[in-house]
Every structure is written in C-alpha cells, then in structure tokens.
Amino acid sequence: MTKNETMLNWVGEMRELVQPDEVVWIDGSQEQLESLRIKACNDGDLIKLNQDKLPGCYMHRTALNDVARVEAKTFICSRKQEDAGPTNNWMDPAQTYKMLYNIARGSYKGKTMYVIPYSMGPITSNHAKVGIEVTDSIYVVLNMAIMTRIGKEVLTHFGDTNNDWVRGLHASCDIDEEKRYICHFPEDNTIISVNSGYGGNVLLGKKCFALRIASYQGKNEKWMAEHMLILGVENPQGEITYITAAFPSACGKTNLAMLIPPEGYRKKGYKVYTVGDDIAWMRQGADGRLWAVNPENGFFGVAPGTNQKSNPNALASVQKGTIFTNVVQNLDDNTVWWEGLDKNPPRNGIDWKGKSWDGVTAEEKGAHPNSRFTAPAENCPSISKEFSSPLGVPISAIIFGGRRQKTTPLVYQSKDWNHGVFIGSIMASETTAAATGQVGVVRRDPMAMLPFCGYHMGDYFAHWIEMGEILGDKAPKIFNVNWFRQDEEGNYLWPGFGDNLRILDWIIARCEGKVNAKETAIGYLPYLEDLNIEGLDIQKEALEQLLEVNNEDWLGEIHGIEEFYQKFGDKLPDEMKKQLASLKERLS
C-alpha cells in the first residue's frame, strides 16, 4: 500500500517485536471492514445488534479492570524530565522503550497484526497529520475507522518520502492492570500502549496523538492542539460565527457542540452547526485570523445521560454505524440501554459486566458510568457543511468552562488575550468518572488540558501568549462560562442545554461590538437587559445570583491559584504572575 521506507521499516521492526502470525494492512474498504466485523462477532469481541432498529451497530464489553483512561499509568517520555513538567508523569525514554518492548515482545503470537494508516483531519488539509497504528485488536481497527480517515487514500496523499508521521504501537497483551502503560515520546513522534483495550487508551489517534503529541508539535510549529469543541451559530441573516470551547470531561461539552436552539431562537431562524465535539487544531490562516479543524471523523461520547432531552443530536448520531462499549444489552429486542436514556430499563438485560440484569429490581447500574458510543460524525443532524473543509473555520471566540457550584458567574469576558490565557490557566472543575480516581473533587484543569498536554504546562501557557502575539488584533475574544452554578439548596440556577445559546448570543454580540459590558474585578459581565431571556422561566433574582461576582469568594480562590502556580516554578511565564497580581489588586 505504500513505498514509504520509513513506514515500511518501522512496521517491519514492530512485526519482528510482536511476532504475529500474519500482517494485514487496513485499506479502508467496506469489504475489508465488513469481514473484520464478522470475525470480531465470531470471536466474541463484538455483539451484532438488531440491524432493523440499529443498522450497522455493534456492542463491545471491555475487561472489568479496563474501563477508563488511566492517568496514573500515562507518561510523557521526553529526554529531559523538566520538559514533561510537574503535571505529567515522566519516564526516561531509553528505559521505557526497553520496558515496553519487553512487555510487548511476542504478544501477537497466534494473532494478526493490523496496520492502520490514518489521517487526523481532512486528508488534503494543511492542518492534517498522519499516523500508523499497529494493533492486535479488531475493536481498535473498527473504532479507528469511525474516529479517523483511514486506508489507502491517506498513504497516497502522504507520499513515499515524508517522515513526518506518528508511530503507534498497541498491544493488548494480558490486559494486566499492573503492567498497563500509555506512553508518549513527543520528540520521536511515537506512542506505545500496552495491556489495555479501552478506547481512550488504545485509539491512539484520539487523546494520545490529537492532543499529547500534537500539542508538542503545535508548540514547535506555531499552531495549537486543544481539547475544544467547535461550533457555528447562524443568525437570521445567514451569517455564521464559529466558536471553540474547552470543558473538562462530563461538563456538557458534547451537549454544547450539538446544541439545538430554543424555540424562540429557532422561529427567528437561528441554527447551530457542529464542527467538532472534542478536539480543535488551530492555526493562523492567510487572512491573519485563527482557523480551526476537527482532526477527528467521529464522536467518542459518554453514553449515560445522553437522551432525547439532553442531546437529541447525539442520540440521532448513534442510530447507525455505531459501536457501543460497556452499555446494557436489551435481550428482548437486541438493542442497547444506559442510565438516563429513558425511564424504561430492560427487564431482560445483560449489564456491562456480562451478567443478567433486571433494570427494575437491580441495585447496581447496568451501564458503566464511563460507557461509550463511537459514532460517525456524518450521522449527526447538526453536522456543519464545513466539517471536512481542508481550510477549517475562522474562530471569533474561545470559551473556557467548568463545573463550579459557586464563585464563577454564568459568563464573563477577559479584558484581553493575555488575561484570557490567565482565565484558562486557572480553570477548575469537579472530577468525573471519565478519569479513574475520586469523583466530585475540585481540581485545577488549565484549558481542560491537564491530562493531555504533551509537555511542560508552563511552556504551554507561554505558547498561548506567543500565539496571541502572532495573531495580534485578529485574535479571538476569550470568555468563561459556568452552566452549573447552584443556589443555597443545591438547585441549578441556569436551565442549560439549548438555552446556553442565549449566552453564546451575548458572546457573539460582544465579538461584534454590539453590546456594552459591566467591568468587574474578574472581567466583563453582561448587563441583565443584554441577555435574551424571552420565553425563559427564570426569576430576576436568580439571574442576578448567576452573574454575581463576590470579591471575598474570589479572594478565597487566590490561595488555590498561587498554590497551583507554584508547581510550575521558573517555567511559569511572568505574564501569568502579573495577571494574578493584578487580579488580587482589583479584588482588594
């Protein structure tokens, strides 16, 4: 399929290492993929679902010890430890290669080695980057076929002499928790994952390449790889404004990416288009503005809580050609179910652990809290016509957000780009089931990149500042949102979901200079009269509470920010120290 010697040599080395019985290159053809689906079903790796109700859909169960990303076993293996920084786990590359090769050696005996050529981003785009993943898992092949552009066409466009591609080795081995490692070698464009079969650890194009490796590439090549959705808002005049937004997992990112406008907005002609739900690669365009592409080709979404009310577009996206992981199988009609889908759990089901499950009497949940769907982006009713545009889309606003019960208002705008970088750097949110560990603990998660930045986060902040200098007055405006603010009784003050468009509407108006804003110690906030609450059942008192900036509460945040910043030592840019000092002064 290719004459590229760098690829052929590396694949040959991997073959020698893992010792498969045969090697199959993935050409991207439907015939080949269908034969793999049949084999996976025969092997018990996939379960074919009701093809009348869910055409092209399959179900998979991971091992019980392998259900989420493992941050404690995820490493950045830069040559110097200081280049990985204090927020990443580090191992020495030479020793790590040796350890991983010893674990993977001979692990493909009796198996097939699948070689997946894939493109992150539209194949002909200047934004696009190419990878090769070798794997012993058909589940990985079929997921990569949904999540990325794969096959012959990738190699044909890439050419025979280019060496700018990412090497990825996945070896399932024994799915041994003790020997599970997800390791990134940014200086070598290499990723190695052993002893896992869970998507976030083994679909190497996803977080591993598209964020950890790409963030390092972006720093060196003056572009940005960010954990951000991309959406377009079309107004009644037919003008579309594109926005990116960063949220930690389970903070409503997919819901916002696939937002359906509230009825009043729909009647006026507003539309929202999905360009991406998770990752944005952004670089300066010929016109000086920041342009973004979604490097992925599908959605790897959290199933629990996805329903007709919370995200009808996501639910529509999973009705065909989708792989479900760790959900409930309804034996009555061979479909799937998860908590929060509807109020009719199956009486005759099999839970994510493979045990009989009666959703009416069961004490345990049927689907794992981090159960997933892998769905083609083209299924999404709101998918943008620019989804596969090689140029990408021009970005007017960047939004940061998190899940905070108090302190952070519904929305505020940064004073300028560097203040926006500061706002992104101090983002905090409550942890979720998407990452293993405790749930409900507030932690700092700068730009929602804490688990995904492939190098020192102090240098990452400096790269953001540098991008602001490159973009100059063409830089997008930066905002922060918090849909999750609560009253004293613990009730959410803001309805969220489709009504979040009301806040995007204000953000766009600010980008276009159409509304003024109230200056506070933390940034610019809306005047109440500039928020469209027509048709919304919300009291003025609740809105005032949502937009309240309590200086005492914010002074309480300062200590946490200072403590967090101390981690970065000399690598923390002076600009961030200045921004913190200025905030402290304004609050006092």
Buried (B, 14 or more C-beta within 10 A) or exposed (E): BBEBEBBEEBBEEBBEBBBBEEBBBBBBEEEBBEEBBEEBBEEEBBBBBEEEEBEBBBBBBBBEBBBBBBBEBBBBBBEEBBBBBBBBBBBBBEEBBEBBBEBBBEBBEEBBBBBBBBBBBBBEBBBBBBBBBBBBBBBBBBBBBBBBBBBBBBBEBBEEEEEEBBBBBBBBBBBBEEBBBBBBBBBBBBBBBBBBBBBBBBBBBBBBBBBBBBBBBBBEEEBBBBBBBBBBBBBEEEEBBBBBBBBBBBBBBBBBBBBBBBEBBBEEEBBBBBBBBBBBBBBBBEEEBBBBBBBBBBBBBBBBBBBEEBBBBBBBBBBBBBBBBBBBBBBEEBBBBBBBBEEEBBBEBBBBEEEEBEBEEBEEBBBBBBBBBBBBBEBBEBBBEBBBBEBBBBBBBBBBBBBBBBBBBBBBBBBBBBBBBBBBBBBBBBBBBBBBEEEEEBBBBBBBBBBBBBBBBBBBBBBBBBBBEBBEEEBBBBBBBBBBBBBEEEEBBBBBBBBBBBBBBBBBBBBEEEBEBBEBBBBBBBEEEBBBBEEBEBEEEBBEBBBBBEEEEBBEBBEBBEEBBEBBEEBBBEBBEEBBEBBBEBBE
